[in-house]
Each structure stands twice: as structure tokens, then as C-alpha cells.
């Protein structure tokens, strides 16, 4: 089930087969000939934020933000890549995360001499800062990356103050759904649930490592005060009214009081440059006194 959840990037980078922590600086006079294929939404968003969107010639389907990214040719899903589709775009650089599949496709691309820079998953907004700095240095965009980092740090400082002032822990369940057949609790080591560490939340799914299908009994036993959902998941059940059809929800505090937080998938789970804003929205959402909170970022 884990592969269905879009989690994102960072820190140890690989160019062809050599690990490197020091980015190769791209000379400004060579940038006009640069052709980038970005294999995940976080990388794409950071590149656009650095002013590099015009160099992206291909992106995976999780790269839907900013909206301009949707005008770029798609190379499919990051777990079902095709070397033919990528190579047809004549890229000079591939950027993404290390969990892309299949690995044979990555090997085929590397064998052509194209630079492939892959990273491990992002686990925190601090990792995002490191990745922004890395790409900023790599593309000689330090002024842009410094501004992004400064903004992100200011949001993290703000949420820390809010959290320090509000000591009350709220019982929260983060739920990943795709229709009524796929319903997963996001436990302590799942990527998006790590966002809960930034807010005054007690993750009632912490007894679960990574993810686990939820049952009516487990839902009632966990009894969350707030359920955090992803926008695409809510859309897959026909909107928030569809939550009444998920067994056990109506018997929880969250279900009885309609306390649902709905956030865009990439915004909440991507640990991109907006992760500070996402953490703030998550805080406001779970601390809202009543009703449904929604944010698209």
C-alpha cells in the first residue's frame, strides 16, 4: 500500500552512480540549454519557486503545483516510469527521489550519459530547507533560495510560538483513502503523518508503524477528535458527506462533531517549500472549535 502514497525527497544525492553532498554548480551561460525532467511534485515546486520552471521539459503526474506545471509534458507516475517517454524529451538532467521505479529505467537513462540526481525522502521541513539550499547552490540561485528558506523559517517560528502557547493535545487521526476500498491509517513512520509533530496533536495512529488498513473496530477504539484527510481522497468518495459511509467514523468524536481537516495532497504531504504554511494551516484546522476546515495551499 505504501507505494500509493506520494511522499517526497532529500539530502543524499546521486549523480549517475556517485553519491555527492556537494552540488555541481551550473554556469549561468549554460542554463539556456538546460532541459530538466522532474520526477516528483516537491522537486518541481521548488524549481518553480527558484525561478527555474522554464527549464522543466517533463514532470511526473504528482507535479501539479504551481498550475503552470500542468502545461509541461507528463512522463507518467514516478513508480511506473518509461525510459522512452523520458528520453523522447531530450533531457540533460533528471531530478527526483530515490524511490522512483522501475530501477531498470533509471539505469537505462544513466547509461546514456544523462545526469540523474536522486534523493532520499524528505522527513521534515528542515530537510526541505536543506533541499532548497542544495538546488539553489546547484543552479546558482542562492538569492532565491535564501528568500524561500527565510520565509519557511519564519513560518516554523510562528507555529512553534503557537504550539508553546497551546499545550492542549488534540487526538488526531490522519487517514489516506482512495474510494471505499482503500482506507489507511497513517502511523508514526509514514511521511505525511510527520507533519503532526509540528502541531499540538496526539496521533492516535502512533501504535501503527507506517500504514495499516482501518477497520470499524479500530476506528472506534482510536476515537479521534479530529480526522485529517487528503483532498483527492475526499473527492474519491464523492465529497465529505461520503465519510458517513466509512465504517466506524460516525461513532467517533470527529464523526459526531464533523471535525474534519481536508488539505491538498501535495501541500500537506509533500514537504515542499510551502510546508511551513501547511503546518500552520494544519494547526488552525485541528484547533478550530467546530466544523470542517479546508485548505488547498
N, C-alpha and C positions, 0 to 999 in steps of 0.2 A: 504493500500500500504506500510505502514511503515515497516511491518514485513519482506518485501522482501529485505530490505537494511541491510547489515551487519554492525552494529555499535557495539562498543566493550565495555570495562569494567571499574569499580574501586571502591575503597575506603571503603565502609562499607561491611564487610564480615560476612557471616553466616555459622556457623558450626552446622549441623543438624538444630535446631530451635533457637539457641542462637546467637545474634549479638555479634561480637567481633572486636575491633580495635587492639588488641594485638595478633600477630600471635603465634601459638603454635610451639615452636622450635622442629624440628625433629632431634633426635640424629643421629650422623653420622653412628653409628654402626647398625642402623635400616634401613638405606636407601636402602641397597641391596634388601630388601624385599618389597620396596615401589612399588605400581602399580597405576599409575595415569591415569585417563581419563580426558582429557582437552576438554571442550565444546565450545571453540571459538579460532579463529586464533591468537588473541593477546596474550592470555594466553600461547598457545602453543609456539609462537615465543619467548616470554620472558623466558619460561622454557628452551628452547634450548639455548638461549643466556646465561643463567646461568649455562649451562653445565648439565642440568637435562633431556635432551631429551631421554636418555636411559631408564628412568623410566616411560615414557609415553607408555601405552599399548593400548590406544584408543583415538581417536580425531574426532571432527566433520568435515564436509566437507569444512568448511571455513579455516581449518588449513592446508594450502598447502605451507607454508613457515616456515622454510627452506625446500628445496626439500626432505630432509630426512624424513620429516613429512609424505610424501605421501606413505611411506612404512609401516606406522602404520595403524592398523585396524580402519576402519571408523565406527562410531556409528550413522551415518546419519546427518541430518541437525538439528541445535540447536533448531529449532521451531517444529520439528517433531520427538522427541526422543522416544526411546523404552527402557523400563526397561530391557527387556530380552536381548537385544543386549549389553547393558552396563554391566549388571551383569554377562553375559557369559564370560567377560574378567577378572573376579575376581579382580576388583579394590579395593584398600584400601583408595583411595582419589579421589573425584570428584572436579574439579576446573572449574569455568566458570562465567558467568554473570547472573544477576538476572532475565533476560527476557527469559530464556530458557523455552521451552514448550514441552509437557503439564506439568502443575504443579503436576498432579497426578503421573507422572513418577518420579519426584524428591521426592515426598512424599514416594513412594514405595521404592526408594533406601535408603532414610533416615531410613525407618522402619527396614532395615536390619542391621543397626548399622554402615554403611559405612559413613565416614566423607564427608560431602558435603559443600564446601566453595564457595559461590556465591557472586558476587559483582555487584554494580550498573555500569551503562555505564560510560566509560571514556569520558570526555568532553574537555580535553586539554592535551597537552604534560606534563604539571605539574602533572596532575593526573597519567599519565604514570610513572612519576618519583616515585610517592608515591607507585604505584603498584609494580614497580620493587623492591623498598626498602622493601616492605611488604613480597614479595616472597623470596627475598634474606635473610631476617631475619628468615622467616619461615623454610627455608631449610638450614640454617646455611651457606649461600653462600654470606656473606657480601662483601668479596673481589671482587667477580664477579659483584655483583650488584652495588658496588661503581664505578667500571670502566664503566659500562653501563651508569650510571647516569652522570658521569663526561663527557663522550662523548656526551650524549644528551644535557647537559647544554652548552657545547662548541658550538654545532650547533645552539642552540637557541640564544646564544650570538652573533654569527656571523650574523644570519638573522636579529636580532634587529639592528645591525650596518648598514646592507644593507638597511633596511626599513627606518632608521633615515636619511640616506644619500639620499634616493629617496622618495621625498614627493608626487610625482605624483600618483594619484589614477587611477587605470585602471578598467573599467567596466567589471565585470566578471560574467558569469552565470555558475553555476555548475549543470550539467544535468545528471540524472540517467536514463538510457534506457535499456530495455530488448526487443529487437526486435522493430518493429514499433508501436506496440500497447501499450507498457508501456513506457511513457516518462514523467519523473517527474522533476520539478524544486525543487532543494534542498534549502529551505528557511532558515530563520535566526536561527531556533532552531533544524535543522537537524544536525545529528552528523558530517558527513564529511565536511559540509559547514563551520564548525567552524575552519577548517584549514585555511580558507581565512583570518581570523583575524591575522594570523602570517605574512601576506604579504601585500603589498600595493594595496589591491584590494577593490573595491566597489562592494559588492554583489548586483546585480540588482534584485535578488530574495528575498531581505530582507523584502519586503512587505508581503511575504508569511510566515505563521507560519508552520514550519516543511516542508511538501512536498505538491505539487499540480500538477496535470496533466498540461502539457503545450499545448497551442493552437497556431495556426499560428499567430493569432492576438496578443496574449500576448508575443510571441517571438519577433515580430516586435517592439512592444511597449517598451520592455525591451532593445532591441538593444545592446547586449553586444559587447565589443571589442574583448573579448576572451571567448571561451566556454571550460570549464573543463569537461572532460569525463573520465569514468572508462574503463579500458581495456576490461573487459568482455562485457560491453555494446557495445563498438565499434565492437567487434568480432561478437556480435549478429545481427548486421546489415550488415555483410559482409565486414567490414573494414571502414576506414574513408571516403571512397568515398560514402558510404551509407548515409552520413549526408545530401547530396543534396536532399534526399527523405523525410527528416523531414521538414514538412511544416513550412515556415517562416524563416528557417535558412539562406537561400540564400539571404534574404533581410536585414540581419544584417551585421554590420561591421565585425564581426567574420567570417561569412559565405563568404562575398565578398573577404576577405583577407586570407581566410583559416587559421585563427588563432585559432587553437585547441591545447589544452594541454591534453594528454592522459596518465593516470597513472594507475598502477596496483591497483586493488580494495582494497586489504588489506593494501598495502603500504600507500595509500592516506587516506583511511577512517578508518583504524584500530586503530590509536593511539597506535601503538606498540613501541618497542624500537628503531625503525628507524624513528620515527615521526619527529625528527629534520632534518634528511636527506630529508624526504618527503617535509617538509616545505621549505627547500632550493630549491629543485627541482621545487616546485610549484612557488616559487619566480622567478627562472630563466625562467621557462616556460611562465609565463604571461608577463614577461618583455622582452622576445625575440622579436626582431624587426619584424620578419616576419616568416611565415611558421609554420609547425607543430612541437610541442615538445612532446617527448615521454620518459617516464621513467618507468622501471619495478622495480626500487629499488635495 
